[in-house]
Amino acid sequence: MKKLFLTSEVADLLRLSEEHVRLLLRTRKLKGYKEGRKSGYRIPESEVIRYINFKMKDEEKKHIRKAG
């Protein structure tokens, strides 16, 4: 069974605000889904890991550009 996180849990893990996590979901930089109309988003663990790896690679590129 896949591990699913709530918006608040992802915000804590990534040290972001819940609103920023929702923005990432709306802009599809982070993938998740809503369960029902009134409930919040569910974000798979694999998607959180993918996003972290993407951000790490992005930071490496910035660091290389500064050093070069």
MOCOR-V21409 format. One record per backbone hydrogen bond with DSSP energy under -0.5 kcal/mol. NH is the residue of the N-H (numbers start at 1). CO is the residue of the C=O. Records with the same first field share a line. If there is no record, write none. Layout:
NH: CO, CO
//
This chain:
5: 43
7: 41
10: 6
11: 7
12: 8
13: 9
14: 10
15: 11
16: 11
21: 17
22: 18
23: 19
24: 20
25: 21
26: 22
27: 23
28: 25
29: 24
30: 24
33: 42
35: 40
36: 34
42: 33
43: 5
45: 3
47: 44
48: 44
49: 45
50: 46
51: 47
52: 48
53: 49
54: 50
55: 51
56: 52
57: 53
58: 54
59: 55
60: 56
61: 57
62: 58
63: 59
64: 60
65: 61
66: 62
67: 63
68: 64
//
